Structures are given as C-alpha cells and as structure tokens.
Amino acid sequence: MDWLVRKVLDWLHALPISTAGLRMSGEVLRIASGIRLGTALCEKHTCKCGATVESNGHHGFSCIKGAGRHQRHGMINDVIWRAFTRAKIPAIKEPNGLSRSDGKRPDGVTIIPWHSGRCLAWDVTVPDTFAASYEHLTSLNAGAAAEKAARNKESKYAAISQSHHFVPVAVETSGSWHADSLTFIQELGGRIFAATGDQRETSHLLQRLSVALQIGNSLSVLATADCNNSSPGLNDGL
C-alpha cells in the first residue's frame, strides 16, 4: 500500500479509546466510511445557506455558513496543541502580539525555540478535496489541494516567517496530507517519544488527528440539515 494512502487510513487503525481521543460514534464511522467508499451520506436537500446538497454530502465540507468546518479546525488544532504539551514544549493558541498584515493570528506558537533558535508558529488549514476549485488538481494527484493550501498559508504568513519558524498544517477533508505538514507532525511525534519513551507516540498522534478530522467531517455533513443531533462523537474522547 502506498505510504501516503496508508496515512489517509490512520482512523481505521485507531482503537476506540475515549481517553486517548480515538473513539468515534457509529454515525461518525458511517460518514467516514461513506466518504472513503463514495457512497450516499444523506438525502438530497437544501442547505441552510441555500445551496443544494447532493447525496454525497460534500457541500458541508466547505459551506461558508456551516459550523462544522470551524469545529473541525478547532479539534485538529487542539490535538496539535495538546501534543506540544505532551512533548513538554510550552505553547499557546492564537498568541496576542503575533499577527500577519491583515491582523489575523496563527493558530499557535511555541514559547521556546523549535528550530534554529526560533520559536515555531503553526496554522491549520483543511482544504476540501472535493471542492470544484480543487477537483482538477485532486483528481490527478492525492494531496494536491493540501499542497496548494499550504503554499497560500506560507504566503500569507511570510512576515511572521521572518522571526519564527512557520509551519502550515494542511490536511484535506479526504485525509491526504501536505508533505511538509506530515513531516512536522512526525517530528512532533518524535519529540513526544523523547519525552515519554513510548515508541507509539507518532502513530497515536496521527490517529488522533485522523479521528478529529473524521468527526469534524461528520459534523460538517450533518450541519447542512441544521439537525438537532449535529454533534456525533464530539465528546468521544476529544
């Protein structure tokens, strides 16, 4: 199996342990499996934003009015922040006093140096693999949307890169990673291993991120129907 594809499937190898952030509800598993297999996730309906949602549910992944994608972003960022804590590296989310030219702040920054004497700043982005704007890229190359989104992040945070080691954390809704982002996650896993002595730390970190992505995707799909039960698995160990 191709190495990149194996990383896309990390959630399939996760044991359902709530305390480790690896448990998914039945509904999350249904939607995650449906995305992977290309099956219908819902009945065709009209999203609260007014757009038509096809049975594949893909509209929810990037709906501008969908709360699910914001929750997905927050859960992934929280996993990364907690990983720094586990690695004994103090870090803060959305640091005050560190922003790009438009006033937006990165998702987090380490308090101590990470590389070459500079602190690390990171920002999470989850481009939609199935969006029309990316289809011409993702239909040919896995991870193409993540690659483009990462380059955009690097451009927007160019000023911060002058003083910090900036890393975009780009992973697509389908689970495909931007290569440099995955390298960063592996390095973070390695630093957790150095702090804990557990050789499985990198694998567990990738699984937690993969599970958070799948839970976020399910929230995004169900949010298009403004469903009262739109938080499947939200508290399942995350």
Number of C-alpha atoms within 10 A of each C-alpha: 5 6 7 16 14 12 18 21 18 19 25 15 13 20 14 16 12 13 10 16 22 23 25 27 14 11 15 22 20 14 25 24 15 15 20 12 9 11 14 14 20 15 12 13 15 13 21 15 12 10 13 14 20 17 14 18 25 21 21 27 26 22 19 11 15 23 18 25 25 16 20 24 18 16 21 24 22 18 18 23 22 15 22 20 15 18 19 14 19 14 21 15 17 17 16 9 8 15 15 15 11 7 9 12 21 23 22 21 26 22 15 13 14 15 10 8 10 17 17 20 28 26 22 22 21 26 25 24 26 20 16 10 11 16 15 13 16 20 13 9 11 20 25 22 30 29 21 15 23 27 15 14 20 16 11 15 24 15 14 18 17 10 12 23 19 22 20 26 27 28 30 24 28 22 28 27 26 24 16 15 20 19 13 15 18 17 13 21 25 20 20 24 17 14 14 13 11 12 13 12 23 20 16 20 24 22 24 26 24 26 30 31 26 25 31 29 27 30 30 27 28 23 24 28 19 13 11 8 9 18 19 18 21 20 13 19 16 20
